[in-house]
Amino acid sequence: MQHILNVIEVRILGSLMEKEKTTPEYYPLTLNALTRACNQKNNRNPVVSFDEKTVAATLDTLGFHKDLTKRILSDDSRVPKYRHDLTKTLNLTDAELAALCVLMLRGPQTLGEIRGRTERLHPFESLEEVEQTLQALITREPPLATQLPRQMGRKEARFAHLLSGEVETEEPDITEPAVLEIRADNQRMDQLEGEVQSLKGELQDLKDQFTAFKQQFE
């Protein structure tokens, strides 16, 4: 594939690829259904908020200029529906489509993450099968995926798609969030300890009052 895709195009194609496998009874998708699929809050990273006008304009580009989607008109439906053509255009196997799809919808991921998130798309039997599939995408000409440099603090390498060109990687600041988390825990502990001391004081006051009350009848 010669075209470099923008983030909206990637999200639309990824959503079509996903729904083709997970909800085939509703595929191809109407414009409304496709927009909702793009804007899902689960299984998406990042979460986006496209309007139908944006999705429709992007579909025109994908269909008329890049030949990656098709507009379907049928006698039993009053509204047009849309499907992707990536499987045929890129000659993808089911396994390759599944791996590429989750990378398009959720960004860079490890082998384990890819395997766990493709269960409804394609049942990979092992991490080795996932790796073999990714290597097939990596060694294509041009390549469709890449293995990213291992990040500081991470044990496993991540993989990313190349449909939008080379991936820019940044080392995450893993120290500061950890420090913030510890500080939050310490604050909570201090608060709990204060509450315990307060309760102990109230209990002691009750004991003193009860003792004084008993002494009145001795």
HELIX and SHEET records of a PDB file:
HELIX    1   1 VAL A    7  THR A   22  1                                  16    
HELIX    2   2 PRO A   24  TYR A   26  5                                   3    
HELIX    3   3 LEU A   31  CYS A   38  1                                   8    
HELIX    4   4 GLU A   52  ASP A   60  1                                   9    
HELIX    5   5 THR A   61  HIS A   65  3                                   5    
HELIX    6   6 LEU A   86  LEU A   90  1                                   5    
HELIX    7   7 ASP A   94  ARG A  106  1                                  13    
HELIX    8   8 LEU A  111  ARG A  117  1                                   7    
HELIX    9   9 LEU A  127  ILE A  138  1                                  12    
HELIX   10  10 THR A  175  GLN A  215  1                                  41    
SHEET    1   A 3 LEU A  29  THR A  30  0                                        
SHEET    2   A 3 LYS A  81  HIS A  84 -1                                        
SHEET    3   A 3 THR A  69  ILE A  72 -1                                        
SHEET    1   B 2 ALA A 145  GLN A 147  0                                        
SHEET    2   B 2 PHE A 159  HIS A 161 -1                                        
END                                                                             
